[in-house]
Every structure is written in structure tokens, then in C-alpha cells.
Amino acid sequence: MENKYLSVSALTKYIKRKIEIDPHLQTVYIKGEISNFNHHSRGHMYLTIKDNQSQIKAVMFAGNNRNLKFTPENGMEVLITGNIGVYEAHGQYQLYIRSMEPDGVGALYLAFEQLKEKLNKAGYFNEENKKPIPKYPSHIAIITSPTGAAVRDILITIKRRYPIVKTTIIPTLVQGDLAIDSIVESINRANKLGEFDSVILGRGGGSIEDLWAFNDIAVAEAIYKSKIPIISGIGHETDITISDYISDLRAPTPTGAAELAVPSLIELISNNNQYKERLLRSVSQLLNININKLDDLKQSYIFRNPKQLFLNKEQQLDQTTDNFKNTFKTLIKNKQNEFSIVKQNLKFLHPEKKLIEAKENLNRLNESSKRNLERIYTYHENNFTSAVDKLILLNPLTTMSRGFSLAYKSEDKSLIKSVEEVEVNDEIDIQLKDGILSCEITQKRGKKIGK
């Protein structure tokens, strides 16, 4: 009974074989939109192809996507050639892509625009990175095919314009699958040799496929890293490649590149003749000016009567000597007067005189201080005497000396101010001038003394 049940793996393998032997699924042509695109680190591309109603998983292995002329992106409409198979681990069918190109836009054109945008953002096209082209080169490297029409045009143009320059052709493949490596190798070789002032990178016209080697990232990198300035002359005037954007100078054609690489000897000779004529005119004008100056000097007074000039100078020297002597005497007199004034000032400001004056001031201050102290002493003495007199008047002993006394309770020594404060038989103390009397109250009378 159990033999009729299949395992999941067996069922999946059966479906896989059925699909793989179906001739209609071995080569399929699919049109759709890319989503969930993932370029794995191992080089394989995983993506989903979808339309408005359905979607299918797809994979393009590194061996197939290595030659893609563009970079797939999410949302891009593409045309795909491949086959349908089953991925057993997930039990799902998927599309194995063998080739892919953009739908509606040529793959080469799209790749060109993508690489152009990438390099532009990286600064490869910036003018500040361009190297100047030597104005008068002595040795030029020509990177091109040695058998094409471009090399003949370049050599003829250089020989016509500037035959004194040395040229070296570095044979290079400029078309086909091997062209990219050949161009990169030639640029690197020119830099390693280190004997070239500039490089012409050129080839004749052709289709975008024919010129495609000049749109490759490897060639772009080689041009950008070159220490020798590179002039590009690729294709016809309307042909534009990535190499044109990165090169230090772009010419519309190989012939144009040769014209930009060297000056025109005829123009140089013509310019040199013009400079020569201008120099001769300038020298002639300068010579005439100096001749006129010489004639003026010959007619001047110094050449016509030099002895009289010498005598005049002798007389001026005597006058100058006298003026110097008078000035010196005046200067000495002024200095003597200044010295006398300084001497008087020093005498007036002599320390001994200052010391005497200081002593006199000190004596005056001492006298003044003594007088002030005497006045202060007298003032405070008078105040003290007055205070003593007042204290004497207020002293209770003084009052007692006139016959008065003070009565205190014997118990608490409190002062008795009224007969009401004591009772008969109370003991009291009476303070007299010369002592104390201890007494006992025998009788109280409310009458005041004298009444």
C-alpha cells in the first residue's frame, strides 16, 4: 500500500525531467519587467520577470551575464532568451536566462549611457583632471591599428605640419573581442616606456559595435590613469565614445587628433618671421632713440666746456666746506649750551640738596606733629577732668559725707525706699560715710523729716 506514495524529492525530479525534455521549454523567448534584482557576489544574477498578471523566478549565471553590454536594473523592460527548468531544493520552476537585452533600447546604447553616467559621477570627466597637451612635442606615441587608414592620415598630417617631431606607432587591435585588452596594454606600455610627450589614440569610423572597445570600463580606467596626456581621435565627427570624454583632448577624427597634437611648422615659421620683423623694428627704434640721446649729450654743456664745469664744482666744494664748518661750529655751540643747562639742572636736582630739603620738611612735620599732639592731649585732659568732676558730684559717698545714708534689708541687701517696705522687728543695715550700722525696726512713722 505504501509503495504508491512518492517522496517529495521523487515527485520533484519527475516533474523536472518532464519539463527538461519538453522541446517547447528548451528555448523560450520572454518579454517582461525586472524586479527583485540581485547581483550575487559570486557573479550570478537572480531576478524576477513579471508582467501585469504573472511572475516567474529567473537566474542568469556568471558565464552568461559576463558579456552583457548593460547593467540590469529593477523596472527595466527586457527581452530574454533561455529555458525553463526546476530548482529541486525549492520545488519551483524557474527561467534560466542565456541572453538578455533591453526592450525598446539597444543594449549597447544603454550600456554606453550607464557607463557614462557612472564615470561622470566619479569625476572622470572633470576638467581639473585633464592634463595639458605639450605645445611643442618631441616624441608622440600613436596607438592604433598599423594597417588602417587612420594611421596613414595621422602620419601624413604630422609630417606635413611638424616634420621634426618623432613618432612611434604602437600596433593595437581597435576592433573585435581582443581589442579592449590590446588598447589597455598599449596605453600601459606607452606609460612604461616614459619617452613620449603625448599619445594619440585613434581609429577610423564604424558602427557602434565596431567602436565598442572604446566604450569599455577597462579602457576608460587606462586613459584616466595615464600619466601621459592622451588625444582621442576615434571614428567620424559624429561618433562619440567614453574614451573621448575621458581623454585629455578630443578630436573629431584621427586627422583632427594629429592637428591638435602638433603645431603647424608653416605657421611657426610665419609667426617667427613676424616676430623677427617686429624685433628688428623695435631694435631700430631703440637704436634711433639712443643715437638721438647721444647727439644731445654731445651738444650738452659738459662736453663742450668740461674745464669750466670742473671749476664750478671746485667752487661748490669750497662753499660746501665752509657751510660744513659753520654748521659744525653752530652745532658745537648748541651742544655746549645744552650741556650748561643740563649741568644747572643737575646742580638743582643734586641729592645733597634734596636731602637737606627733606630734613627741613621732616623737622617741620615733627614740630607740627608735636603741636597737634599737645592740642589733642590738652583737649582730652580737659574732657577727663570734666568727667571726673561729674562723677564726683554723682558719687553716693560724696552725698553721704554731707550727712546722708542708705538703708538696706539685711536679708537680701535690697535698698529701702519707703517705710512700707519694712515691718517692725525687721533687721536692716544703714550705710554711712564711714561704715554700716545693723539695726532693728522698733517703730514705723509715716511722717517725713522736717514736718
Solvent accessible surface area in square Angstrom, and as a share of the most:
residue,aa,sasa,rsa
1,M,173,0.77
2,E,146,0.66
3,N,149,0.77
4,K,128,0.54
5,Y,148,0.56
6,L,125,0.62
7,S,68,0.44
8,V,125,0.72
9,S,69,0.44
10,A,43,0.33
11,L,87,0.43
12,T,13,0.08
13,K,98,0.41
14,Y,108,0.41
15,I,76,0.39
16,K,49,0.21
17,R,138,0.50
18,K,104,0.44
19,I,30,0.15
20,E,69,0.31
21,I,127,0.65
22,D,46,0.24
23,P,102,0.64
24,H,150,0.67
25,L,50,0.25
26,Q,66,0.29
27,T,63,0.37
28,V,20,0.12
29,Y,165,0.63
30,I,55,0.28
31,K,136,0.58
32,G,5,0.05
33,E,53,0.24
34,I,0,0.00
35,S,18,0.12
36,N,102,0.52
37,F,42,0.18
38,N,80,0.41
39,H,95,0.42
40,H,74,0.33
41,S,113,0.73
42,R,172,0.63
43,G,19,0.19
44,H,31,0.14
45,M,10,0.04
46,Y,90,0.34
47,L,6,0.03
48,T,2,0.01
49,I,4,0.02
50,K,71,0.30
51,D,92,0.48
52,N,160,0.82
53,Q,172,0.77
54,S,73,0.47
55,Q,117,0.52
56,I,30,0.15
57,K,92,0.39
58,A,4,0.03
59,V,3,0.02
60,M,1,0.00
61,F,87,0.36
62,A,18,0.14
63,G,51,0.49
64,N,63,0.32
65,N,14,0.07
66,R,175,0.64
67,N,115,0.59
68,L,35,0.18
69,K,87,0.37
70,F,11,0.04
71,T,74,0.43
72,P,2,0.01
73,E,88,0.40
74,N,95,0.49
75,G,45,0.43
76,M,29,0.13
77,E,76,0.34
78,V,0,0.00
79,L,66,0.33
80,I,4,0.02
81,T,34,0.20
82,G,0,0.00
83,N,36,0.18
84,I,16,0.08
85,G,3,0.03
86,V,7,0.04
87,Y,93,0.35
88,E,72,0.32
89,A,81,0.62
90,H,132,0.59
91,G,48,0.46
92,Q,59,0.26
93,Y,120,0.46
94,Q,20,0.09
95,L,0,0.00
96,Y,47,0.18
97,I,2,0.01
98,R,95,0.35
99,S,56,0.36
100,M,12,0.05
101,E,87,0.39
102,P,8,0.05
103,D,43,0.23
104,G,80,0.77
105,V,67,0.39
106,G,48,0.46
107,A,21,0.16
108,L,26,0.13
109,Y,120,0.46
110,L,34,0.17
111,A,11,0.09
112,F,21,0.09
113,E,59,0.26
114,Q,35,0.16
115,L,25,0.13
116,K,60,0.25
117,E,98,0.44
118,K,126,0.53
119,L,4,0.02
120,N,82,0.42
121,K,157,0.67
122,A,65,0.50
123,G,10,0.09
124,Y,31,0.12
125,F,30,0.12
126,N,57,0.29
127,E,133,0.60
128,E,140,0.63
129,N,62,0.32
130,K,44,0.18
131,K,51,0.22
132,P,119,0.75
133,I,41,0.21
134,P,43,0.27
135,K,146,0.62
136,Y,117,0.44
137,P,5,0.03
138,S,77,0.49
139,H,14,0.06
140,I,0,0.00
141,A,0,0.00
142,I,0,0.00
143,I,0,0.00
144,T,1,0.01
145,S,25,0.16
146,P,66,0.41
147,T,114,0.66
148,G,25,0.24
149,A,58,0.45
150,A,7,0.05
151,V,5,0.03
152,R,133,0.48
153,D,60,0.31
154,I,0,0.00
155,L,60,0.30
156,I,112,0.57
157,T,5,0.03
158,I,4,0.02
159,K,151,0.64
160,R,136,0.50
161,R,43,0.16
162,Y,14,0.06
163,P,71,0.45
164,I,123,0.62
165,V,14,0.08
166,K,124,0.53
167,T,46,0.27
168,T,43,0.25
169,I,59,0.30
170,I,3,0.02
171,P,81,0.51
172,T,6,0.03
173,L,93,0.46
174,V,16,0.09
175,Q,93,0.41
176,G,49,0.47
177,D,141,0.73
178,L,122,0.61
179,A,0,0.00
180,I,42,0.21
181,D,101,0.52
182,S,22,0.14
183,I,0,0.00
184,V,31,0.18
185,E,119,0.53
186,S,6,0.04
187,I,2,0.01
188,N,65,0.33
189,R,121,0.44
190,A,1,0.00
191,N,40,0.21
192,K,173,0.73
193,L,87,0.43
194,G,61,0.58
195,E,92,0.41
196,F,17,0.07
197,D,47,0.24
198,S,0,0.00
199,V,2,0.01
200,I,0,0.00
201,L,0,0.00
202,G,0,0.00
203,R,22,0.08
204,G,29,0.28
205,G,25,0.24
206,G,33,0.32
207,S,54,0.35
208,I,72,0.36
209,E,104,0.47
210,D,40,0.20
211,L,7,0.03
212,W,30,0.10
213,A,7,0.05
214,F,1,0.00
215,N,6,0.03
216,D,33,0.17
217,I,68,0.35
218,A,40,0.31
219,V,0,0.00
220,A,1,0.01
221,E,50,0.23
222,A,10,0.08
223,I,2,0.01
224,Y,79,0.30
225,K,146,0.62
226,S,6,0.04
227,K,174,0.74
228,I,15,0.07
229,P,15,0.10
230,I,0,0.00
231,I,0,0.00
232,S,0,0.00
233,G,0,0.00
234,I,0,0.00
235,G,1,0.01
236,H,113,0.50
237,E,117,0.52
238,T,124,0.72
239,D,29,0.15
240,I,71,0.36
241,T,2,0.01
242,I,0,0.00
243,S,0,0.00
244,D,9,0.05
245,Y,73,0.28
246,I,7,0.04
247,S,2,0.01
248,D,18,0.09
249,L,62,0.31
250,R,75,0.27
251,A,0,0.00
252,P,48,0.30
253,T,42,0.24
254,P,11,0.07
255,T,46,0.27
256,G,11,0.10
257,A,0,0.00
258,A,0,0.00
259,E,70,0.31
260,L,83,0.41
261,A,1,0.01
262,V,5,0.03
263,P,22,0.14
264,S,12,0.08
265,L,46,0.23
266,I,125,0.64
267,E,101,0.45
268,L,46,0.23
269,I,93,0.47
270,S,47,0.31
271,N,61,0.31
272,N,89,0.46
273,N,70,0.36
274,Q,97,0.43
275,Y,133,0.50
276,K,121,0.51
277,E,97,0.44
278,R,138,0.51
279,L,113,0.56
280,L,106,0.53
281,R,128,0.47
282,S,60,0.39
283,V,79,0.45
284,S,55,0.36
285,Q,114,0.51
286,L,105,0.52
287,L,102,0.51
288,N,80,0.41
289,I,90,0.46
290,N,70,0.36
291,I,80,0.41
292,N,87,0.45
293,K,119,0.50
294,L,92,0.46
295,D,66,0.34
296,D,97,0.50
297,L,96,0.48
298,K,117,0.49
299,Q,129,0.57
300,S,34,0.22
301,Y,96,0.37
302,I,86,0.44
303,F,126,0.52
304,R,157,0.57
305,N,62,0.32
306,P,79,0.50
307,K,147,0.62
308,Q,72,0.32
309,L,45,0.22
310,F,125,0.52
311,L,85,0.42
312,N,50,0.26
313,K,110,0.46
314,E,72,0.32
315,Q,108,0.48
316,Q,92,0.41
317,L,107,0.53
318,D,85,0.44
319,Q,96,0.43
320,T,80,0.46
321,T,57,0.33
322,D,76,0.40
323,N,91,0.47
324,F,137,0.57
325,K,113,0.48
326,N,87,0.44
327,T,87,0.51
328,F,103,0.43
329,K,138,0.58
330,T,74,0.43
331,L,87,0.43
332,I,72,0.37
333,K,129,0.55
334,N,68,0.35
335,K,114,0.48
336,Q,111,0.49
337,N,79,0.40
338,E,90,0.40
339,F,137,0.57
340,S,58,0.38
341,I,107,0.54
342,V,77,0.44
343,K,126,0.53
344,Q,115,0.51
345,N,75,0.39
346,L,116,0.58
347,K,148,0.63
348,F,125,0.52
349,L,96,0.48
350,H,91,0.41
351,P,96,0.61
352,E,111,0.50
353,K,84,0.35
354,K,94,0.40
355,L,100,0.50
356,I,91,0.46
357,E,68,0.31
358,A,54,0.41
359,K,113,0.48
360,E,86,0.38
361,N,66,0.34
362,L,102,0.51
363,N,88,0.45
364,R,142,0.52
365,L,115,0.57
366,N,79,0.41
367,E,87,0.39
368,S,41,0.26
369,S,56,0.36
370,K,111,0.47
371,R,128,0.47
372,N,57,0.29
373,L,119,0.59
374,E,101,0.45
375,R,143,0.52
376,I,91,0.46
377,Y,146,0.55
378,T,68,0.40
379,Y,135,0.51
380,H,106,0.47
381,E,83,0.37
382,N,88,0.45
383,N,71,0.36
384,F,141,0.59
385,T,71,0.41
386,S,52,0.34
387,A,48,0.37
388,V,49,0.28
389,D,72,0.38
390,K,126,0.53
391,L,119,0.59
392,I,89,0.45
393,L,138,0.69
394,L,143,0.71
395,N,57,0.29
396,P,77,0.48
397,L,100,0.50
398,T,40,0.23
399,T,46,0.27
400,M,12,0.05
401,S,56,0.36
402,R,160,0.58
403,G,71,0.68
404,F,120,0.50
405,S,51,0.33
406,L,60,0.30
407,A,29,0.22
408,Y,60,0.23
409,K,59,0.25
410,S,34,0.22
411,E,166,0.74
412,D,91,0.47
413,K,125,0.53
414,S,45,0.29
415,L,72,0.36
416,I,28,0.14
417,K,162,0.69
418,S,48,0.31
419,V,67,0.39
420,E,131,0.59
421,E,72,0.32
422,V,8,0.05
423,E,104,0.47
424,V,69,0.39
425,N,104,0.53
426,D,53,0.27
427,E,118,0.53
428,I,15,0.08
429,D,17,0.09
430,I,40,0.20
431,Q,46,0.21
432,L,57,0.29
433,K,129,0.55
434,D,131,0.68
435,G,30,0.29
436,I,109,0.55
437,L,90,0.45
438,S,98,0.63
439,C,49,0.29
440,E,96,0.43
441,I,27,0.13
442,T,111,0.64
443,Q,120,0.53
444,K,71,0.30
445,R,168,0.61
446,G,76,0.73
447,K,155,0.66
448,K,151,0.64
449,I,178,0.91
450,G,80,0.77
451,K,174,0.74
